[in-house]
Amino acid sequence: GRNPPVYGPTWFPGTENKDHASLVQAAAGREVGGIDIRFIPKRSLSIHGVVSGLPNPDQTTFVSLFATKGERIEDFNMRPVMTGAGGKFTVTGLAPGRYRLQAQVGSLRSRSVEVQLDSADENGVSLTLQESEVLAGKLEIEGGKPDKMNVRLTARSNGQEPKAAEID
């Protein structure tokens, strides 16, 4: 029932700062002794929250969790988490860092929420499901009309595939 330990990046001889690391000289075909690397344990943190807007309050749904760095998704292996009764969810065993969460069930999807975990658990994250939005408009091309065109809509840095639509 215990969470697995959480370790941060570790540099030889056991520092979490690359600038304090020691260089190891190794030659091909030769052994180098005395290289013991002790992983640096990090506090295991959790994110607690609730998904609202479920069609059936007893229905379970997936909450997708991504580790992020700046605007970029750092870990493309999303970690799905199931909601429990009343849409409540808990994500455990997390290292300090920035995380992005989003819930989805059927055509319902929540906006992404970013959570910064430093030294304490995050409580009260709220994800509200809503129908996917529709973008409509008219494409005007000066000087002619092509037979067939496609428009691609790409969301900025959310790690999802672009959506495309055919123009009539």
C-alpha positions as CSV (number, residue, x, y, z in Angstrom):
1,G,0.0,0.0,0.0
2,R,3.0,2.4,0.1
3,N,3.9,4.5,-2.8
4,P,7.2,3.7,-4.5
5,P,10.0,6.1,-3.6
6,V,10.5,9.2,-5.7
7,Y,14.0,10.2,-6.8
8,G,15.2,13.3,-8.5
9,P,18.0,13.7,-11.1
10,T,21.3,12.6,-9.4
11,W,24.8,13.4,-10.6
12,F,28.0,11.6,-9.5
13,P,29.0,11.5,-6.6
14,G,25.5,12.1,-5.3
15,T,24.5,15.7,-6.0
16,E,21.3,17.1,-7.5
17,N,23.2,19.9,-9.1
18,K,25.1,19.3,-12.3
19,D,27.6,22.1,-11.5
20,H,28.6,20.1,-8.4
21,A,29.1,16.8,-10.2
22,S,32.5,15.1,-10.7
23,L,33.8,14.0,-14.0
24,V,34.6,10.3,-14.3
25,Q,37.4,9.2,-16.7
26,A,36.8,5.8,-18.2
27,A,38.7,4.0,-21.0
28,A,37.2,1.4,-23.2
29,G,37.8,-2.1,-21.9
30,R,38.9,-1.1,-18.5
31,E,37.1,-1.1,-15.2
32,V,36.8,2.0,-13.0
33,G,36.2,1.3,-9.3
34,G,34.8,3.5,-6.6
35,I,31.8,4.8,-8.5
36,D,28.9,4.6,-6.1
37,I,26.0,6.8,-7.0
38,R,23.5,7.4,-4.2
39,F,20.2,8.5,-5.5
40,I,18.8,11.6,-3.9
41,P,15.3,10.9,-2.6
42,K,12.6,13.5,-3.0
43,R,9.5,14.1,-1.0
44,S,6.6,12.2,-2.6
45,L,3.8,14.7,-3.3
46,S,0.2,14.4,-4.3
47,I,-2.5,16.3,-6.2
48,H,-6.1,16.0,-5.0
49,G,-9.1,17.4,-6.9
50,V,-12.5,16.9,-8.4
51,V,-13.9,16.6,-11.9
52,S,-17.3,18.3,-12.2
53,G,-19.8,18.2,-15.1
54,L,-19.9,14.4,-15.3
55,P,-23.1,13.2,-17.1
56,N,-23.5,10.7,-14.3
57,P,-21.9,11.7,-10.9
58,D,-21.1,8.1,-10.2
59,Q,-19.4,7.7,-13.6
60,T,-15.6,7.3,-13.5
61,T,-13.4,9.2,-15.9
62,F,-9.7,9.6,-16.8
63,V,-7.7,12.5,-15.7
64,S,-4.5,12.8,-17.8
65,L,-1.4,14.0,-16.1
66,F,1.7,15.4,-17.9
67,A,4.9,16.6,-16.5
68,T,5.8,20.0,-18.0
69,K,8.8,22.2,-18.3
70,G,8.1,25.7,-19.4
71,E,5.6,25.5,-22.3
72,R,6.9,22.1,-23.3
73,I,5.6,18.7,-22.2
74,E,8.5,17.0,-20.6
75,D,7.1,13.5,-20.2
76,F,5.0,12.3,-23.2
77,N,3.9,9.2,-21.2
78,M,0.7,10.6,-19.8
79,R,-0.3,9.1,-16.5
80,P,-4.0,8.4,-16.5
81,V,-5.8,8.5,-13.2
82,M,-9.4,7.4,-12.6
83,T,-11.9,9.5,-10.7
84,G,-13.8,8.0,-7.8
85,A,-17.2,8.7,-6.4
86,G,-18.3,12.3,-7.0
87,G,-15.5,12.9,-9.5
88,K,-12.8,13.0,-6.9
89,F,-9.3,12.0,-7.8
90,T,-5.8,11.7,-6.2
91,V,-2.5,11.4,-8.0
92,T,0.3,10.2,-5.7
93,G,4.0,9.5,-5.9
94,L,4.9,12.7,-7.6
95,A,8.3,14.5,-7.5
96,P,8.4,18.3,-7.1
97,G,7.8,19.9,-10.5
98,R,5.1,21.4,-12.7
99,Y,2.2,19.2,-13.9
100,R,-0.7,19.7,-16.4
101,L,-4.0,18.0,-15.8
102,Q,-7.0,17.5,-18.0
103,A,-10.1,15.4,-17.8
104,Q,-12.1,13.9,-20.6
105,V,-15.1,11.6,-21.1
106,G,-16.7,11.1,-24.5
107,S,-17.1,14.5,-26.2
108,L,-16.7,16.3,-22.8
109,R,-13.3,17.8,-22.0
110,S,-12.0,20.2,-19.3
111,R,-9.5,23.0,-19.9
112,S,-5.9,22.1,-18.9
113,V,-4.9,23.1,-15.4
114,E,-1.3,23.6,-14.4
115,V,-0.1,22.7,-10.9
116,Q,3.3,23.6,-9.4
117,L,4.4,21.1,-6.7
118,D,7.2,22.4,-4.5
119,S,7.1,21.2,-1.0
120,A,3.5,20.5,-0.2
121,D,0.6,18.5,-1.7
122,E,-1.9,20.4,-3.9
123,N,-5.5,20.2,-2.8
124,G,-8.6,21.5,-4.4
125,V,-7.8,21.2,-8.1
126,S,-11.0,21.6,-10.1
127,L,-11.6,20.3,-13.6
128,T,-14.9,21.2,-15.2
129,L,-16.1,19.1,-18.1
130,Q,-17.8,20.9,-21.0
131,E,-18.7,20.2,-24.6
132,S,-16.0,20.7,-27.1
133,E,-16.0,24.1,-28.6
134,V,-16.9,24.7,-32.3
135,L,-14.9,27.2,-34.4
136,A,-16.8,28.4,-37.4
137,G,-16.0,31.1,-40.0
138,K,-15.5,31.9,-43.6
139,L,-12.2,31.6,-45.5
140,E,-11.8,34.2,-48.2
141,I,-9.0,34.0,-50.8
142,E,-8.3,37.0,-52.9
143,G,-8.0,36.3,-56.7
144,G,-9.5,32.9,-57.0
145,K,-11.2,29.9,-55.5
146,P,-9.4,26.6,-55.2
147,D,-11.5,23.4,-55.8
148,K,-10.8,22.0,-52.3
149,M,-9.0,23.2,-49.2
150,N,-8.4,22.1,-45.6
151,V,-7.8,24.2,-42.6
152,R,-5.8,22.9,-39.7
153,L,-6.3,24.3,-36.2
154,T,-3.4,23.6,-33.8
155,A,-3.5,24.4,-30.1
156,R,-0.3,25.8,-28.7
157,S,1.8,23.4,-26.7
158,N,-0.9,21.1,-25.3
159,G,0.6,17.9,-26.7
160,Q,-2.5,17.0,-28.7
161,E,-2.9,16.2,-32.4
162,P,-4.0,19.1,-34.6
163,K,-7.6,19.2,-35.7
164,A,-8.5,19.6,-39.4
165,A,-11.6,20.4,-41.3
166,E,-12.6,20.4,-44.9
167,I,-13.8,23.7,-46.4
168,D,-16.9,23.7,-48.5
